Amino acid sequence: QVQLEESGGGLVQAGGSLRLSCAASGSIFRINTMGWYRQAPGNERELVADITSGGSTNYADSVKGRVTISRDNAKNTVYLQMNSLKPEDTGVYYCNADIISSWASGHYWGQGTQVTVSS
């Protein structure tokens, strides 16, 4: 079985920073793209950033210049460093990973971590 466990969410004032982490565990052969998505109340889930196994990154326009995604392949972990946070960054942040596993291959989701940015 494969699991994604997120950590690092919380309450922060506008202009502050947070670092999210997501660790994959289980019978994993390989992890392809890993990414972070967020969902604000009443909105659809949207991509924040993703990163390939080779390190190529992709960011939503709304976070470019403020957010950095990175990963540690040896630890099966992806990180999201968020700076200059704005109230509109508030939402539940979900980790996603494209995993090749002995159990079942496919896209896996974490349980989500709440990020709240106060003005």
Buried (B, 14 or more C-beta within 10 A) or exposed (E): EBEBBBEBBEEBEEEBEBBBBBBBEBEBEEBEBBBBBBBBEEEEBEBBBBBBEEEEBEBBEEBEEBBBBBBEEEEBBBBBBBBEBBEEBBBBBBBBBBBEBEEEBEEBEBEBBEBBBEE
